[in-house]
Amino acid sequence: MPRKLLNILGVTFGLAVAIGNTIGAGILRTPGDVASMLQTPVLFLGVWIVGALYALLGVNALAELGTMLPKSGAQYVYARHAFGDYAGFIVGWNDWISTCASTAAISIVIGESLAALLPAVSTQATALAMVTVVLFTLLLLRSTKVGGRSQEITSLFKTIALVVFIGACFVFGGGAAAARAPNATAMVASPGQSLFAAFVLAAQAVIYTYDGWTGPLYFSEELRDPGRQIPRSMFGALFAVAAIYLLINLAFMYVLPVKAMAGSTLAAAQVAQAIFGPRGNTVVRLVVVLALPSAVNACLLMSSRVLYAVSRDGIGPRVATRVNEGGTPTVSLVASAGVSLLFLATGTFQSVIAVAAFFFVADYALSFLAVFVLRKREPGAPRPYRAFGHPWTTGLVLAGSIAFLVSAVVSDTRNSFWALGLLLISYPVFRLTHRPSPLSASIPS
């Protein structure tokens, strides 16, 4: 009898994977982009609150799907259940490949930081990134329990590192720091651009920075009580992330005026230099080395669950359904790490992420639409959590996702056309590779 994933994870893991997956390098960089468009403190902070509210609506909608369909694999599961195998094929494979690319992107930031901190390996950033992926893969191969504990510990390190950095801003920042601040070339919004357009562009950047709250949904059938633990994990993590993001931005504003941050490609480094002078860059590199491993851990865990799920349902290779005694989908994990290493070796991960961004937004739109479809088609299905305020709240976040999808096409037409081209050729590939899976039939939906 084939081994299955083990339902041994709890709320602490759910919180850890959502926080670890959400908080990345974006919060250290994005404030500079936002400040270039919104240079008054009220608007600068307000857009981060709007981003949190948008994410809250998303959590509210997808928590219903996660408790209704407690199967590991996240949005792939909902797309396939609501719209069929082809929709699942598109969502699942895009999610898997883009998450592998994200693993590579996060790892290279860690590698670059380690290379900057250690002169002996200053030219080995890519090699250090690869070592990071390999070490976490070997750790996660041991068991789901070990992987869960690793996620909890690394997410704790991330939280501590960011809290200490926030505290340093308030303790050592202020007027004296602002006087020492390096000059920044402000990339202000176009003079002909309206305040509304600037706010929308800033909101897009902020919402991308909040993305990651879906983390617990990738492990739904591995949670001991998904009906209770999914909502608690997702809402709890989002509130924690929102608090950290607001505190970080308040701390940055305490050190530097908003206009001084405008156009900075790494706002955290500018703030650190204002406080610590030339040592500021070292401080930020240390924060990165402590904060980002949790995101690598989370991405490897999530990508392995997506490949396992699509393969179990006959949309991927059957060999990827192998699970060891500890509950780890070993082949899926190794394959995910292998693709991440390939992206690192070729340096193609940024291009992959750019093309996948089109599908990334479309995946959310499909998931929110699935709430409407399944409410109508399966009204009597068990829903331990029901989206509050539906259909209005779900409709609002769906409309927002469609608006973001249109914006993604307009702002990055080239990569959007690449994505549409891949979509056109995906159907014949799906027909050639699709097979019914007896494994999927044995899993309750």
Stockholm file with secondary structure:
# STOCKHOLM 1.0

chainA/1-445         MPRKLLNILGVTFGLAVAIGNTIGAGILRTPGDVASMLQTPVLFLGVWIVGALYALLGVNALAELGTMLPKSGAQYVYARHAFGDYAGFIVGWNDWISTCASTAAISIVIGESLAALLPAVSTQATALAMVTVVLFTLLLLRSTKVGGRSQEITSLFKTIALVVFIGACFVFGGGAAAARAPNATAMVASPGQSLFAAFVLAAQAVIYTYDGWTGPLYFSEELRDPGRQIPRSMFGALFAVAAIYLLINLAFMYVLPVKAMAGSTLAAAQVAQAIFGPRGNTVVRLVVVLALPSAVNACLLMSSRVLYAVSRDGIGPRVATRVNEGGTPTVSLVASAGVSLLFLATGTFQSVIAVAAFFFVADYALSFLAVFVLRKREPGAPRPYRAFGHPWTTGLVLAGSIAFLVSAVVSDTRNSFWALGLLLISYPVFRLTHRPSPLSASIPS
#=GR chainA/1-445 SS CCCCCCCCBCHHHHHHHHHHHHCSTHHHHHHHHHHHHCCSHHHHHHHHHHHHHHHHHHHHHHHHHHHHSCCTTTHHHHHHHHHCHHHHHHHHHHHHHHHHHHHHHHHHHHHHHHHHHCGGGTTCHHHHHHHHHHHHHHHHTSCHHHHHHHHHHHHHHHHHHHHHHHHHHHHHCSHHHHHHCCCCCCCCCCTTSCHHHHHHHHHHHHHHHHTTTTGGGGGGGGBSCHHHHHHHHHHHHHHHHHHHHHHHHHHHHHHSCHHHHTTCSCHHHHHHHHHHGGGHHHHHHHHHHHHTHHHHHHHHHHHHHHHHHHHHTTSSCGGGGCCCTTSCCHHHHHHHHHHHHHHHHHTCHHHHHHHHHHHHHHHHHHHHHHHHHHHHHCTTSCCSSCCTTTTHHHHHHHHHHHHHHHHHHHHTHHHHHHHHHHHHHHHHHHHHHCCCCHHHHTSCC
#=GC SS_cons         CCCCCCCCBCHHHHHHHHHHHHCSTHHHHHHHHHHHHCCSHHHHHHHHHHHHHHHHHHHHHHHHHHHHSCCTTTHHHHHHHHHCHHHHHHHHHHHHHHHHHHHHHHHHHHHHHHHHHCGGGTTCHHHHHHHHHHHHHHHHTSCHHHHHHHHHHHHHHHHHHHHHHHHHHHHHCSHHHHHHCCCCCCCCCCTTSCHHHHHHHHHHHHHHHHTTTTGGGGGGGGBSCHHHHHHHHHHHHHHHHHHHHHHHHHHHHHHSCHHHHTTCSCHHHHHHHHHHGGGHHHHHHHHHHHHTHHHHHHHHHHHHHHHHHHHHTTSSCGGGGCCCTTSCCHHHHHHHHHHHHHHHHHTCHHHHHHHHHHHHHHHHHHHHHHHHHHHHHCTTSCCSSCCTTTTHHHHHHHHHHHHHHHHHHHHTHHHHHHHHHHHHHHHHHHHHHCCCCHHHHTSCC
//
